[in-house]
Amino acid sequence: MEPMKHLPIGLLERYAMKEISIRDQQRVERHVTRCPECLDRLHGQAGWVSGVRLMDRFRKKFIDPPGKSLRKNQ
């Protein structure tokens, strides 16, 4: 039996960010049902993407709160 070839990390990143074609989405989903290592890597990518999105929401909330302008008075 030939060893399974793992998916490229870039493909897993695009899948986690939902920036992927239907064909590639199906490829990832088929692969991770048979490859626990790629499934773990995908979970890591999904966690990373969620963390970045959460931090972006916090940044927007605290750096540019509603009713405040980032411009200084001139």
C-alpha positions as CSV (number, residue, x, y, z in Angstrom):
1,M,0.0,0.0,0.0
2,E,1.4,3.4,-1.0
3,P,1.7,6.1,1.7
4,M,-0.9,8.8,1.5
5,K,0.3,12.1,0.1
6,H,-0.8,15.0,2.4
7,L,-2.6,18.1,1.2
8,P,-0.6,21.4,0.8
9,I,-1.0,23.7,3.7
10,G,-2.0,26.5,1.3
11,L,-5.0,24.5,0.2
12,L,-6.0,23.8,3.8
13,E,-5.7,27.6,4.5
14,R,-7.9,28.5,1.6
15,Y,-10.4,25.9,2.7
16,A,-10.5,27.2,6.2
17,M,-10.9,30.8,4.9
18,K,-13.7,29.6,2.5
19,E,-11.8,30.9,-0.4
20,I,-11.8,27.8,-2.5
21,S,-13.5,26.3,-5.5
22,I,-16.2,23.7,-5.1
23,R,-13.9,21.1,-6.7
24,D,-11.1,21.8,-4.3
25,Q,-13.5,21.9,-1.4
26,Q,-14.7,18.4,-2.3
27,R,-11.1,17.2,-2.7
28,V,-10.2,18.5,0.8
29,E,-13.3,16.9,2.4
30,R,-12.7,13.5,0.7
31,H,-9.0,13.5,1.8
32,V,-9.5,14.5,5.4
33,T,-12.0,11.7,5.9
34,R,-9.1,9.3,5.3
35,C,-6.1,11.2,6.6
36,P,-6.1,12.1,10.3
37,E,-2.9,14.1,10.0
38,C,-4.4,16.5,7.4
39,L,-7.6,16.7,9.5
40,D,-5.5,17.8,12.4
41,R,-3.7,20.3,10.2
42,L,-7.1,21.6,8.9
43,H,-8.4,22.0,12.5
44,G,-5.3,24.1,13.2
45,Q,-5.9,26.3,10.2
46,A,-9.5,26.7,11.1
47,G,-8.5,27.7,14.7
48,W,-6.0,30.2,13.3
49,V,-8.5,31.8,10.9
50,S,-11.1,32.1,13.8
51,G,-8.5,33.7,16.0
52,V,-7.5,36.2,13.4
53,R,-11.1,37.1,12.7
54,L,-11.8,37.5,16.4
55,M,-8.8,39.7,16.9
56,D,-9.8,41.8,14.0
57,R,-13.3,42.4,15.6
58,F,-11.6,43.3,18.9
59,R,-9.2,45.7,17.1
60,K,-12.0,47.4,15.3
61,K,-14.0,47.7,18.6
62,F,-11.2,49.2,20.7
63,I,-9.1,51.1,18.1
64,D,-12.0,52.7,16.3
65,P,-15.0,52.7,18.8
66,P,-18.4,53.8,17.5
67,G,-18.7,57.6,17.5
68,K,-14.9,58.2,17.6
69,S,-12.7,59.2,14.7
70,L,-9.1,58.1,14.3
71,R,-8.2,61.5,13.0
72,K,-6.8,64.0,15.5
73,N,-8.4,67.4,15.7
74,Q,-6.6,69.8,13.3
